[in-house]
Amino acid sequence: MPNSGHYSLLLVGGGHSHALVLAQWRRQGRPKGRIALVNDHPFAPYSGMLPGLLAGHYQPEQCFIDLAKLCASLDIEFMVDSLQGVQASQRQVQLGQGQLSFDYLSLNTGAQPQPNSELGGEAAVVAVKPVHGFLRAYQQALTAQQHNWLVVGGGAAAVEVVLAMAHRLRNLGSHCRLTLGYSGQLLAGYPRALVSRVQQQLQDYGVQCQADFRWLSWQQGQAIGRKSSGVADGVQGAGMGEGMDKNVAQQQAQEVRLPADRVWLCTPVRPAHWLAQSDLALSPQGFMAVTPELQSLNQPRVFAAGDLADCLAQPRPKAGVFAVRQAPTLAHNLSAIMAGRPLRALRLQQNFLSLLALGNQQAIGSKGQLPLALPWRCPRLEAWLWQQKNSIDRRFMRQFE
Ligand SMILES: Cc1cc2nc3c(=O)[nH]c(=O)nc-3n(C[C@H](O)[C@H](O)[C@H](O)COP(=O)(O)OP(=O)(O)OC[C@H]3O[C@@H](n4cnc5c(N)ncnc54)[C@H](O)[C@@H]3O)c2cc1C
């Protein structure tokens, strides 16, 4: 039967912010009225524990939030469905299986590197999000006889993913080779000591690094990328004979082909396709533009948090830590607007603690430009940081038990 009905408050997307909003309401009481949460899966992944899951340190049930159970404990309806569109001025959302109307709407559907629909149906290329599809592909790939995997991305998530995979493959005695392909700087914005330590760890695990690699596509066992740094060395003289088109030669010289049975995309996230078709104000990057109260710039009945939203007054990188920090403000403001009370503005810190798992049960980190790492291996510090990360992550998950 299609989903339908009218809700005082509709929560769409079971991301980190909404999960925490529900946990807070469980402690402090929820707003009155008919409330529902819609998510495209009954279980929501906690990103902090994903690298540990990939490496084999955690079981899946430790890393997922049971949204249906959380909602049931608050007398909130839960629906498994996928958001397809928002017509905020008509107070309606379009789902895969029906349509719902609302007095107030809160969105927390995250963002993905590249929608699977754009990946040309190639099973060999899998984006790290949506996480459920990624984990299915990973489990299947672990048991297949494969020779080369490529992880694309140069940020913290890509580094954690490639090191976790390297650890798991090593423990399985696999001979599958791993390459990390990235353009720009590896771990841009992180302190130098931390980057040096990561480079050493990649080397220790035998991960090849392909710098200056801008991902394009995959064809018959090869990942194709382009160098971003202009014409490659030697192009001017090489193969530029009579009649050869200069542009074609330059293009070929800039192309990089890497052997890859599997490509795992951990590239920066993009806005969901339905945002551009909605009547919500967007940021220049195409994400939903919100005020410091997490309210839409043009539709005050609509709120948003996490990777989906851009707070123009306080721009921050897309990271789970901000989705988490936004949750208390979102919980307060949703309750407040429904009760006619004043809203509260968010104040996000610039610097945040970032802990990076190194594959084995060790971690390094940073807070702003302060490194929690030495450029060389420091087993006691790294084991201690992993314990800290493990206990922070487990404490986070205990809120939903
Ligand atoms: C491997 C990895 C490790 C990471 N580690 C860290 C870390 O240590 N620290 C950190 O700060 N960040 C980390 N990140 C980044 C982090 O994952 C994101 O920034 C964070 O998940 C964003 O949270 P969110 O609340 O916006 O939404 P998400 O956590 O992305 O959740 C969105 C939810 O909405 C659902 N959904 C999506 N689309 C729809 C739809 N159309 N309809 C219905 N439901 C939908 C999804 O299934 C999901 O349950 C990591 C990312 C990866 C890939």
The ligand as a Gaussian input file, in Angstrom:
#p B3LYP/6-31G(d) Opt

LIG

0 1
 C       34.364000       5.289000       5.439000
 C       33.934000       6.612000       5.986000
 C       34.400000       7.004000       7.218000
 C       34.025000       8.226000       7.742000
 N       34.504000       8.568000       8.958000
 C       34.191000       9.756000       9.478000
 C       34.685000      10.140000      10.748000
 O       35.425000       9.391000      11.401000
 N       34.344000      11.365000      11.215000
 C       33.542000      12.213000      10.508000
 O       33.293000      13.321000      10.968000
 N       33.035000      11.886000       9.302000
 C       33.330000      10.678000       8.769000
 N       32.833000      10.332000       7.547000
 C       31.880000      11.245000       6.869000
 C       30.457000      10.919000       7.361000
 O       30.097000       9.645000       6.892000
 C       29.384000      11.869000       6.875000
 O       29.815000      13.185000       6.962000
 C       28.127000      11.666000       7.717000
 O       27.662000      10.347000       7.574000
 C       27.022000      12.611000       7.343000
 O       25.953000      12.364000       8.211000
 P       24.474000      12.747000       7.854000
 O       23.762000      12.780000       9.152000
 O       24.424000      13.944000       6.997000
 O       23.896000      11.570000       6.945000
 P       24.277000      10.062000       6.717000
 O       25.043000       9.488000       7.827000
 O       24.867000       9.982000       5.341000
 O       22.847000       9.366000       6.730000
 C       21.867000       9.639000       5.799000
 C       20.771000       8.600000       5.929000
 O       19.726000       8.918000       5.020000
 C       19.414000       7.795000       4.219000
 N       19.003000       8.317000       2.907000
 C       19.802000       8.824000       1.945000
 N       19.075000       9.232000       0.907000
 C       17.793000       8.978000       1.222000
 C       16.560000       9.201000       0.540000
 N       16.514000       9.764000      -0.668000
 N       15.411000       8.819000       1.156000
 C       15.426000       8.246000       2.396000
 N       16.560000       8.028000       3.079000
 C       17.725000       8.401000       2.502000
 C       20.683000       6.957000       4.182000
 O       20.422000       5.599000       3.923000
 C       21.229000       7.180000       5.582000
 O       20.696000       6.270000       6.500000
 C       33.178000       9.097000       7.000000
 C       32.703000       8.691000       5.754000
 C       33.073000       7.466000       5.258000
 C       32.550000       7.066000       3.897000

